[in-house]
Amino acid sequence: MEDFLSTLRELEETGSAAIRGAGDPAELEQVRVEYLGRKARLTLLLRSVGELPPERRRPAGAEANRVKKRLLELLEARAAELAAAVAEGRAESDATLPGRERWRGARHPCTLVTDEICEIFKELGFVRARGPEAESVWYNFIALNTPLDHPAVDEQDTFYLGSDVVLRTHTSPVQARVMEKWPPPVRILVPGVVYRRDPFDASHAPAFEQIEGLAVDEGISFVDFKASINYFVRRFFGEDVVTRFRPSFFPFTEPSAEVDVSCTICHGKGCSACKGTGWIEIMGAGMVDPAVFDNVGYDSERYTGFAFGMGVGRIAMQRYRIPDIRLLYESDVRFLAQFERA
Ligand code: PHE
């Protein structure tokens, strides 16, 4: 019996030391086989309990099982430590292995598209401007020639913070803020998040990114407007893409247009992305309504200009062939990593 117990003690000591000393998973596996495998001394000892005198079997068996359990626990803990070390790249590694690639993150597809659009318009002399997301009713609606009883207000407004402040429903209020502050000429591009009374479905989100554009100067005509938009569309979508201006209405532009581009996926033949029409709507736009100039103190007899607003998510969907806008709002790195590698 003394022999039995002292062998157990020895195995417990040397076994735990060997487990602690294992430097990598392969070494640990060797230790496991040596101390707990089918032919290990501890295993054989456990099997021999039955050969002991009857009164000694119970205490000997209990002690042997305790040692086995302890070694198993140590083994499991060490395995977890080694796995963590491997994950953090701390493990001693084979110098001939290729380096581990580490993903350092990537820009969101909406950010990529925003930057690209801003770069293209920069070539036409546009600079970036910003404005607040919590906006006054004056800038969001009234300054933009949108009386509060206009149907567009009911369709768009979402959260009021107090009676006079609303989460902006578009980036257009920044037009008014900039014009109030700076004399013409103005050429700005305004990226930012806007909030709408919209459902969250495959092509709508209640909060989304827009880019607003505004150009004001003496003598800006509808031709300048169309040519600038066409230039942008060709640079962004490709030389073979066709632009279409459809008459539309916005309270702050006159005349107004919806701008469509020929579907980049089916090239105008009709597919599910363009709902069979061959066209994708990319922006609302038009010539700035003189009433807006009057509201911000510009001389509406002297100055003209054009403005446009586009949904960045929808453009990113076209560019990267993303089938559902909701994917843009999931923080799944496997999705995000597809668009840019650092
Ligand atoms: N603000 C409009 C919208 O969000 C888009 C727009 C901007 C239309 C500028 C005309 C001019 O729908």
Boltz pocket constraint, residues with backbone or C-beta under 6 A from the ligand:
constraints:
  - pocket:
      binder: B
      contacts: [[A, 169], [A, 170], [A, 171], [A, 172], [A, 212], [A, 213], [A, 250], [A, 253], [A, 257], [A, 284], [A, 285], [A, 286], [A, 307], [A, 308], [A, 309], [A, 310]]
      max_distance: 6.0
